[in-house]
């Protein structure tokens, strides 16, 4: 059984923003993790990480760089 490595390409403070970035990446043919799989709690705050397979991280970074 192989395990795939994922890389965080963007971190947001809202699930709506993370969902938008995930949709953009999916439309570009990439394979980001589902939103609920990528959230994390740090202290009292929740952050939402947009994660893609490591081999897609460079392309995802280029795509998301258009969205400051």
Secondary structure as UniProt FT lines:
FT   STRAND          6..12
FT   HELIX           15..27
FT   TURN            28..29
FT   HELIX           35..38
FT   STRAND          39..42
FT   TURN            43..44
FT   STRAND          45..53
FT   HELIX           54..56
FT   HELIX           57..64
FT   TURN            65..66
//
